[in-house]
């Protein structure tokens, strides 16, 4: 007899998939975009921070695009997550041109706008990943 997963096992599996989702550089519309996938991670802020920190050294290499999309859709944004992202993006010598956030609610806009204040990068917010890609390039 086949066992049916309960709701909590299913949610756990979904979060594990989100944690294991790789961030990467995407060739798109004649340019490149760094796509940081922090989406679908629910309330697991320590995993979000660990994943972001792990990807940061790759994202900030000089050879990687200075156009960035950070997808936070279906991830609860905590103060520690927003602080890590802001500090990570402005604390390096690399100058970012554009940063698009996907899945961020309006109450967090001012937190992420600090990136512009500290680094000069243009920051914008989207509900749609495809629109974010179009805007970045």
C-alpha positions as CSV (number, residue, x, y, z in Angstrom):
1,X,0.0,0.0,0.0
2,X,1.3,3.4,-1.0
3,X,1.8,5.8,1.9
4,X,0.5,9.4,1.4
5,X,2.7,12.2,2.6
6,X,1.1,14.4,5.2
7,X,1.0,18.2,4.8
8,X,4.1,18.8,7.0
9,X,6.3,16.2,5.1
10,X,5.2,17.9,1.8
11,X,6.1,21.4,3.1
12,X,9.5,20.0,4.3
13,X,10.2,18.5,0.9
14,X,9.3,21.8,-0.9
15,X,11.6,23.8,1.4
16,X,14.4,21.3,0.9
17,X,14.0,21.7,-2.9
18,X,14.2,25.5,-2.4
19,X,17.3,25.3,-0.3
20,X,19.0,23.1,-2.9
21,X,18.0,25.3,-5.9
22,X,21.1,26.7,-7.4
23,X,21.7,30.4,-8.1
24,X,23.4,31.1,-11.4
25,X,24.3,33.5,-14.1
26,X,21.7,33.7,-16.9
27,X,22.4,34.7,-20.5
28,X,19.3,36.7,-21.4
29,X,18.4,39.2,-24.2
30,X,22.0,39.8,-25.2
31,X,23.3,40.2,-21.7
32,X,23.8,38.4,-18.4
33,X,22.0,38.5,-15.1
34,X,23.0,36.9,-11.7
35,X,19.8,35.1,-10.5
36,X,19.9,34.6,-6.7
37,X,17.3,32.0,-5.7
38,X,16.2,32.5,-2.2
39,X,12.5,31.8,-3.0
40,X,10.2,29.2,-1.5
41,X,12.1,28.9,1.8
42,X,9.2,29.8,4.1
43,X,10.2,30.8,7.6
44,X,13.7,29.3,7.5
45,X,15.7,32.5,7.9
46,X,19.0,30.8,8.9
47,X,18.9,28.6,5.8
48,X,18.1,31.7,3.6
49,X,21.1,33.6,5.2
50,X,23.4,30.6,4.8
51,X,22.5,30.1,1.2
52,X,22.9,33.8,0.4
53,X,26.3,33.9,2.1
54,X,27.4,30.8,0.2
55,X,26.4,32.4,-3.1
56,X,27.8,35.8,-2.4
57,X,31.4,35.0,-3.2
58,X,30.3,33.7,-6.6
59,X,27.9,36.7,-7.2
60,X,30.6,39.3,-6.4
61,X,33.4,37.9,-8.7
62,X,34.5,40.6,-11.1
63,X,33.6,38.3,-14.1
64,X,30.0,37.9,-13.0
65,X,27.2,40.3,-14.2
66,X,26.6,43.4,-12.2
67,X,22.8,43.1,-12.9
68,X,21.2,41.0,-10.2
69,X,17.8,39.5,-9.5
70,X,17.1,38.3,-6.0
71,X,14.0,36.1,-5.8
72,X,12.4,36.1,-2.3
73,X,9.0,34.9,-3.4
74,X,7.4,32.7,-0.8
75,X,10.1,33.4,1.8
76,X,9.4,35.3,5.0
77,X,11.7,38.2,5.0
78,X,13.1,38.9,8.5
79,X,15.2,41.7,9.7
80,X,18.3,39.4,9.8
81,X,17.7,38.4,6.2
82,X,17.3,41.9,4.9
83,X,20.3,43.1,6.9
84,X,22.5,40.2,5.4
85,X,21.4,41.0,1.9
86,X,22.0,44.7,2.2
87,X,25.3,44.3,3.9
88,X,26.4,41.6,1.4
89,X,25.5,43.6,-1.6
90,X,27.1,46.9,-0.5
91,X,30.0,45.5,1.6
92,X,32.1,44.4,-1.4
93,X,34.3,46.3,-3.8
94,X,32.2,45.3,-6.7
95,X,29.8,47.9,-8.0
96,X,26.3,46.6,-8.9
97,X,24.4,48.4,-11.6
98,X,20.8,47.1,-11.1
99,X,19.2,45.0,-8.5
100,X,15.7,43.6,-9.0
101,X,13.8,42.0,-6.1
102,X,11.0,39.6,-6.8
103,X,8.4,38.7,-4.2
104,X,9.1,41.5,-1.7
105,X,6.1,43.2,0.0
106,X,6.0,47.0,0.2
107,X,6.8,47.1,3.9
108,X,10.3,45.9,3.0
109,X,11.0,48.3,0.2
110,X,12.7,50.9,2.3
111,X,15.0,48.3,3.8
112,X,16.3,47.2,0.4
113,X,16.4,50.7,-1.0
114,X,19.3,51.2,1.3
115,X,21.4,49.4,-1.3
116,X,20.9,52.4,-3.6
117,X,21.8,54.8,-0.8
118,X,25.1,53.0,0.0
119,X,26.2,51.8,-3.4
120,X,24.4,53.8,-6.1
121,X,22.9,50.6,-7.6
122,X,19.4,51.1,-9.1
123,X,16.9,49.0,-7.1
124,X,13.4,48.0,-8.2
125,X,10.7,45.6,-7.0
126,X,8.6,43.1,-9.0
127,X,5.9,40.5,-8.5
128,X,6.8,38.8,-11.8
129,X,10.2,37.2,-12.5
130,X,9.9,37.7,-16.3
131,X,9.3,41.5,-15.8
132,X,12.3,41.6,-13.5
133,X,14.5,40.1,-16.2
134,X,13.2,42.6,-18.8
135,X,13.9,45.5,-16.5
136,X,17.4,44.4,-15.5
137,X,18.5,44.3,-19.1
